[in-house]
């Protein structure tokens, strides 16, 4: 068996989706699915493959079974004897349609594209089609400077898919579709899906991904940012854009061709006018931390005036870490040392010129504020580097619904309402061992954002008895009696704490419990 070189040129032509249903049937019959791969490879090799590391999977597929054959053809860039492939696949169709190619000397077959099993939101067996050997997140990154390369599934792709609000909508836009993973998800809950990309090869791959996954085809449009869709508006916009902040040569799959973080700013600031009322726009992005500037103010300035926003910074890298990460991604670390040093210098020169001290990474969610809602748009910008539990789409939707609730309830209305403690919230008492009373109490979520909040005696007692039976005011009156406090003063000083617990998802207003969900 011979292994295809990772530096092999990209194929000029891509497979046709004409007989994708036949190929799909063959793949499923051989258990070429996410679950099947896990069973064959084992958890360590499966995880390594997701990181772009193939050696453990090569060791696990030394046998001659149908699934091992498919893994070697479509994931490991290995050639296999034609007779073995014919036991699993309709070889003639795969050759004619361009999924496979034959070696002129040996007659062995090899895959021309990466076909990666991927589990859908509800357990569907899907396939993401991309260029061979261009995994995201491996030790050497994508390892290419080829302009037209289309990458497969990576951590950023799955993160965006997990945070996206999944409600039935009429229209969805996947901007910068790449291999089509976001369009595939959107096709499950949107009547009409539009996918755009500056790279025409990406549109071809998206067509293959949708066809091989058995999904409805999307409207595919070539062009940059919102230019291809004109004045059209959507109920959902998602984008994992080429957000990398880099100097010099630009790579379509990662660098947007604009200086600094201008591409992400342009994308976010232009999304409001492309959203229908109540619609969501959700992005992954990088942003600069600039000397003398609050990064939160920088991001607030991006938000359209008619949109609510929730922006979460998940990580910050200093400029040397950031430059090294993306130099490795492009394979620059494998070039001549002097050439590598020159490129490294170029990154640092650009950061110095822009007074950039670090680069943040995170999620940006916009919601086109419905006209009937009272008050001003809500813009929340926070740093949350802690572990979370995906999928977070319901959590993000609930965040905006809680903001709507709070903006429509003054303190009197808040005290008149009833609340329940959100699911999966536990109480921890912190204090010296053996001490009768705790020093303080922590409420902690075990799901979603997994937040924790410190509560005083009143707050902990209030949350502990919120079962929807009594109003907030009635509970406070009872606590005041137990603690021998003035109930009027307690009612006056407690609403702020209640608002905080509602905003963070610890308490759910009873009347809106079903609509607002929980974290």
C-alpha positions in Angstrom: 0.0 0.0 0.0 1.3 3.5 -0.8 0.5 6.6 1.0 -0.5 9.8 -0.8 1.8 12.8 -0.1 0.3 15.5 2.0 1.9 18.0 -0.4 0.2 16.6 -3.4 -1.5 19.3 -5.5 -5.2 19.9 -5.1 -7.3 18.1 -7.7 -8.4 20.4 -10.5 -11.8 18.8 -10.7 -14.0 17.5 -7.9 -16.4 14.6 -7.8 -19.9 14.9 -9.1 -22.8 14.4 -6.7 -24.9 12.7 -9.4 -24.7 9.2 -7.8 -24.1 10.4 -4.2 -27.1 8.4 -2.9 -25.5 5.1 -4.2 -22.2 6.0 -2.5 -24.0 6.9 0.7 -25.8 3.6 0.9 -22.5 1.8 0.5 -20.8 3.8 3.2 -23.7 3.2 5.6 -23.8 -0.5 4.8 -20.1 -0.7 5.9 -20.8 1.2 9.2 -18.7 4.1 7.9 -20.3 6.4 10.5 -19.1 8.4 13.5 -20.1 5.5 15.8 -18.6 2.9 13.5 -15.3 4.7 13.5 -15.2 4.9 17.2 -15.9 1.2 17.5 -13.2 0.3 15.0 -10.4 2.8 16.1 -11.0 3.1 19.8 -11.3 6.4 21.6 -7.6 7.4 21.5 -7.1 6.8 17.8 -10.5 8.3 17.0 -9.6 11.5 19.0 -6.2 11.6 17.3 -7.8 11.4 13.9 -10.1 14.4 14.8 -6.9 16.3 15.5 -5.4 15.4 12.1 -3.1 12.7 13.5 -3.3 9.6 11.4 -0.7 7.2 12.8 -2.9 5.6 15.5 -5.7 5.1 12.9 -3.2 3.5 10.5 -2.3 1.0 13.2 -6.0 0.3 13.9 -6.9 -0.4 10.3 -4.3 -3.1 9.4 -7.1 -5.6 8.8 -9.0 -6.2 5.6 -12.5 -5.4 6.7 -14.9 -3.2 4.7 -14.7 -0.3 7.3 -10.9 -0.4 7.5 -10.8 -0.2 3.7 -13.0 2.9 3.7 -11.0 4.6 6.4 -7.8 4.1 4.5 -9.3 5.3 1.3 -11.1 8.4 2.5 -9.4 9.4 5.7 -5.8 8.2 5.7 -4.8 8.8 2.1 -3.8 5.2 1.6 -4.1 3.3 -1.7 -5.9 -0.1 -1.6 -6.2 -2.9 -4.1 -9.1 -2.5 -6.5 -10.5 -5.9 -5.5 -10.7 -4.8 -1.9 -12.4 -1.6 -2.7 -14.9 -3.4 -5.0 -16.1 -5.4 -2.0 -17.3 -2.3 -0.4 -18.0 0.4 -3.0 -19.6 0.6 -6.5 -16.1 1.2 -7.9 -17.1 1.9 -11.5 -19.4 4.7 -10.4 -16.8 6.1 -7.9 -14.2 6.2 -10.6 -16.5 7.7 -13.2 -17.8 10.4 -10.7 -14.4 11.2 -9.4 -14.5 10.0 -5.8 -11.7 7.5 -6.5 -8.7 7.5 -8.8 -6.6 4.5 -10.1 -2.9 4.4 -10.1 -1.7 3.9 -13.7 1.1 1.6 -12.7 -0.3 -0.6 -9.9 -4.1 -0.3 -10.5 -4.6 0.4 -6.9 -7.3 2.9 -5.9 -7.1 6.0 -3.8 -9.6 8.6 -2.6 -9.5 11.9 -4.3 -11.3 13.8 -1.4 -11.6 13.4 2.3 -15.0 12.0 3.3 -15.5 12.2 7.1 -18.4 10.7 9.0 -20.1 13.2 11.2 -23.0 12.8 13.6 -25.9 15.2 13.3 -27.9 16.9 16.0 -30.4 14.1 16.3 -28.1 11.2 15.6 -28.1 11.5 11.8 -25.3 9.9 9.9 -23.7 12.7 7.8 -20.5 13.1 5.8 -18.3 16.2 5.4 -16.3 16.3 2.2 -13.1 18.3 1.9 -9.6 18.3 0.5 -7.5 15.3 1.4 -5.1 15.7 4.3 -6.2 19.2 5.3 -7.3 18.5 8.8 -7.8 21.3 11.3 -6.1 21.2 14.6 -3.3 18.7 13.9 0.2 19.2 15.3 1.3 21.0 12.1 -2.0 22.8 11.5 -3.4 22.6 7.9 0.2 22.6 6.7 -0.5 24.4 3.4 -0.3 27.7 1.7 -2.4 26.6 -1.3 -4.9 29.3 -2.0 -7.9 27.2 -2.9 -7.7 24.6 -0.2 -11.0 23.6 1.6 -10.6 22.3 5.1 -12.7 19.7 6.8 -14.3 19.6 10.3 -12.4 21.3 13.1 -12.9 22.5 16.6 -14.1 25.9 15.3 -16.7 24.3 13.0 -18.2 22.1 15.8 -18.1 25.0 18.3 -20.2 27.2 15.9 -22.6 24.4 15.2 -23.0 23.8 18.9 -23.7 27.5 19.8 -26.2 28.1 17.0 -29.8 28.7 17.9 -31.8 25.8 16.4 -35.4 26.9 15.9 -37.5 26.4 12.8 -36.8 29.3 10.5 -37.8 30.3 7.0 -34.3 31.3 5.8 -30.7 30.8 6.8 -27.4 32.1 5.5 -24.1 30.3 5.9 -21.5 32.9 5.0 -18.1 31.5 4.1 -19.4 28.0 4.0 -16.2 26.1 3.5 -17.0 22.4 3.3 -20.6 23.0 4.2 -21.0 21.9 7.8 -23.0 24.9 8.9 -25.3 24.7 5.8 -25.9 21.0 6.6 -27.0 21.8 10.1 -29.2 24.7 8.9 -30.9 22.5 6.3 -32.5 20.5 9.1 -34.5 23.5 10.5 -34.6 26.1 7.7 -36.9 26.1 4.8 -34.4 27.8 2.6 -30.6 27.7 3.0 -28.1 30.0 1.2 -24.4 29.2 1.4 -21.7 31.7 0.1 -18.0 31.6 -0.3 -15.3 33.6 -2.0 -13.7 30.2 -3.0 -15.7 28.5 -5.8 -14.2 25.1 -4.7 -15.8 25.5 -1.3 -19.2 25.8 -3.0 -18.5 22.5 -4.9 -17.5 20.8 -1.6 -20.7 22.1 0.1 -22.7 20.6 -2.7 -21.0 17.3 -2.2 -21.4 17.4 1.6 -25.2 18.0 1.3 -25.7 15.4 -1.3 -23.7 12.7 0.4 -25.5 13.5 3.7 -28.9 13.1 2.1 -29.8 16.8 2.8 -31.6 19.2 0.6 -29.4 21.3 -1.6 -28.7 24.9 -0.7 -28.6 28.0 -2.9 -24.8 28.4 -3.6 -23.5 31.9 -4.3 -19.9 32.9 -4.9 -18.5 36.2 -3.5 -17.2 38.0 -0.4 -19.1 38.8 2.8 -22.6 39.9 2.1 -22.0 40.9 -1.5 -23.5 37.8 -3.1 -26.9 38.1 -1.4 -27.6 41.7 -2.2 -30.4 43.1 -0.1 -31.8 39.7 1.0 -32.6 39.2 4.7 -32.6 36.1 6.8 -33.9 34.6 10.0 -30.5 33.1 10.8 -27.0 34.0 9.7 -24.0 31.9 10.7 -20.3 32.3 9.8 -17.0 30.8 10.8 -15.1 33.4 8.7 -11.5 33.6 7.8 -10.8 35.6 11.0 -7.0 35.2 11.4 -5.2 38.5 11.8 -2.1 38.2 9.7 0.3 40.3 7.5 1.4 39.8 4.0 0.1 36.9 1.9 -3.5 36.0 2.6 -4.9 32.5 2.5 -8.5 32.3 1.6 -9.4 29.6 4.1 -8.2 31.6 7.1 -7.2 35.3 6.2 -9.8 37.7 5.1 -7.7 40.1 3.1 -8.4 43.0 5.5 -6.1 44.6 8.0 -6.3 43.7 11.7 -9.7 42.6 12.8 -11.5 44.7 10.1 -13.1 41.6 8.5 -14.8 40.5 11.7 -15.9 44.1 12.4 -17.3 44.5 8.9 -19.1 41.2 9.2 -20.7 41.9 12.6 -21.6 45.6 11.9 -23.2 44.7 8.5 -25.3 41.8 9.9 -28.1 43.8 11.4 -29.5 45.0 8.1 -29.5 41.4 6.7 -31.5 40.1 9.7 -35.3 39.8 9.9 -36.8 41.0 13.2 -36.1 38.4 15.9 -33.4 36.7 13.8 -30.0 35.6 15.0 -26.6 36.1 13.6 -23.8 34.0 15.1 -20.1 34.2 14.4 -16.7 33.0 15.6 -14.2 35.8 15.6 -10.8 37.1 16.5 -10.3 40.6 17.8 -7.3 42.8 18.7 -6.4 43.9 22.2 -5.0 47.3 21.6 -2.8 49.2 23.9 -4.7 51.9 25.8 -8.1 50.5 24.7 -10.7 48.4 26.6 -11.3 45.4 24.4 -15.0 45.3 25.5 -15.5 48.8 24.2 -13.9 47.8 20.9 -16.5 45.0 20.5 -19.4 47.0 21.7 -18.7 49.5 18.9 -19.2 46.7 16.3 -22.7 45.9 17.4 -25.5 47.3 15.1 -27.7 49.8 16.9 -30.9 47.8 16.3 -29.4 44.5 17.7 -29.1 42.9 21.0 -25.7 41.1 21.5 -24.0 38.6 23.6 -20.2 38.4 23.1 -18.1 35.9 24.9 -14.3 35.9 24.9 -13.1 32.4 25.4 -9.3 32.8 25.1 -6.6 35.5 24.7 -3.2 34.8 23.2 -0.2 37.1 23.4 1.1 38.2 20.0 4.0 35.7 19.9 1.7 32.7 20.7 -0.7 33.8 18.1 2.0 34.3 15.4 3.5 30.9 16.1 0.1 29.1 16.0 -0.7 30.4 12.5 2.9 30.1 11.2 2.6 26.4 12.0 -0.8 26.2 10.4 0.6 27.4 7.1 3.6 25.1 7.3 6.1 27.9 7.7 7.9 26.1 10.5 9.0 23.6 7.9 10.7 26.2 5.6 14.2 27.5 5.7 14.9 29.0 9.2 15.8 32.4 7.8 12.5 32.5 5.8 10.6 31.4 8.9 12.3 34.1 11.0 11.5 36.8 8.3 7.8 35.8 8.3 7.7 35.8 12.1 9.2 39.3 12.1 6.5 40.4 9.6 3.8 39.3 12.1 5.4 41.1 15.0 6.0 44.2 12.9 2.3 44.4 12.0 1.2 43.9 15.6 3.6 46.6 16.8 2.4 49.0 14.1 -1.2 48.4 15.3 -0.3 48.6 19.0 -1.7 45.1 19.4 -0.8 43.4 22.7 -2.9 40.3 22.3 -5.6 38.6 20.2 -9.0 37.4 21.6 -11.1 34.6 20.3 -14.7 33.9 21.0 -18.3 33.9 20.0 -20.5 36.8 18.9 -24.3 36.5 18.8 -26.6 39.2 17.5 -30.4 39.3 17.6 -32.3 41.8 15.6 -34.4 43.4 18.3 -38.2 43.1 17.7 -39.7 46.5 17.5 -42.4 45.7 20.1 -39.9 45.1 22.9 -39.5 48.0 25.4 -36.3 49.6 26.3 -32.9 49.8 24.7 -30.9 46.9 23.1 -29.0 44.7 25.5 -25.3 44.3 24.8 -23.4 41.9 27.1 -19.6 41.5 26.6 -17.9 39.1 29.0 -14.8 36.9 29.4 -15.6 33.2 30.1 -12.5 30.9 29.7 -14.0 28.2 31.8 -15.4 24.8 30.6 -18.9 24.8 29.1 -21.3 22.0 28.0 -22.3 22.0 24.3 -24.7 22.3 22.7 -25.2 25.9 23.9 -27.8 27.0 21.3 -30.7 26.7 23.9 -28.6 28.5 26.4 -27.9 31.4 24.0 -31.6 31.7 23.1 -32.5 31.7 26.8 -30.0 34.5 27.5 -31.9 36.9 25.2 -35.3 35.8 26.5 -34.1 36.5 30.1 -32.9 40.0 29.0 -36.3 40.6 27.5 -38.0 39.6 30.7 -35.8 41.8 32.9 -36.2 44.8 30.7 -40.0 44.5 30.9 -40.1 44.0 34.7 -39.4 46.8 37.2 -38.6 45.9 40.8 -42.3 45.9 41.8 -43.2 43.5 39.0 -40.1 41.3 39.9 -41.3 41.0 43.5 -44.8 40.1 42.4 -43.6 37.2 40.2 -42.8 33.6 41.2 -39.6 31.8 40.4 -38.2 28.3 40.3 -34.6 27.2 40.6 -33.2 26.2 37.3 -32.4 22.6 36.6 -28.9 21.2 37.5 -28.2 24.0 40.1 -26.4 22.8 43.2 -25.5 24.6 46.4 -22.0 24.5 47.9 -21.3 25.7 51.5 -17.8 27.1 52.0 -16.3 27.4 55.4 -13.9 26.1 57.9 -14.4 22.4 58.8 -16.4 21.9 61.9 -17.8 25.5 61.8 -21.5 25.6 62.5 -22.4 28.2 59.8 -20.7 28.5 56.4 -18.7 31.6 55.5 -20.6 31.9 52.3 -22.6 29.8 49.8 -22.0 29.2 46.1 -24.7 28.3 43.6 -23.3 26.3 40.7 -24.7 25.2 37.4 -23.8 21.8 36.2 -25.0 22.4 32.6 -24.6 25.0 29.9 -22.2 27.8 30.8 -21.6 26.1 34.2 -21.6 29.4 36.0 -21.1 29.8 39.7 -22.3 32.7 41.9 -21.6 33.6 45.5 -24.7 34.2 47.5 -25.3 35.7 51.0 -27.6 34.2 53.5 -30.7 35.9 52.0 -29.8 35.0 48.5 -29.1 31.4 49.3 -32.3 31.1 51.4 -34.3 32.8 48.6 -33.0 30.5 45.9 -33.5 27.4 48.1 -37.2 27.9 48.5 -38.1 29.1 45.0 -40.4 26.3 43.8 -43.1 28.5 42.2 -45.4 28.4 45.2 -44.8 31.9 46.6 -44.1 35.2 45.0 -40.6 36.7 45.5 -42.0 39.3 47.8 -43.8 36.7 49.9 -40.5 34.8 50.2 -38.6 37.9 51.3 -41.3 38.7 53.9 -40.9 35.2 55.4 -37.1 35.5 55.4 -37.3 38.9 57.1 -39.5 37.4 59.8 -37.0 34.6 60.4 -34.0 36.9 60.5 -35.8 39.6 62.4 -35.2 42.2 59.7 -37.3 45.0 58.4 -39.3 43.5 55.4 -39.5 46.8 53.7 -35.8 47.3 53.7 -35.2 43.7 52.6 -37.7 44.1 49.7 -35.8 47.3 48.7 -32.3 45.9 48.6 -32.9 42.4 47.2 -34.3 42.9 43.7 -30.8 43.6 42.3 -29.6 40.2 43.5 -32.7 38.5 42.1 -32.1 40.2 38.7 -28.5 38.9 38.7 -29.6 35.3 39.4 -32.2 35.6 36.6 -29.7 37.1 34.2 -27.2 34.3 34.8 -29.8 31.6 34.5 -30.0 30.4 38.2 -33.7 31.5 38.6 -36.5 31.0 36.0 -39.6 33.2 36.2 -42.5 30.7 36.5 -44.7 32.2 33.9 -41.9 32.1 31.3 -40.3 28.9 32.4 -41.2 26.9 29.3 -40.4 29.7 26.9 -37.1 30.7 28.5 -35.6 27.3 29.1 -32.7 26.8 31.5 -29.0 26.5 31.4 
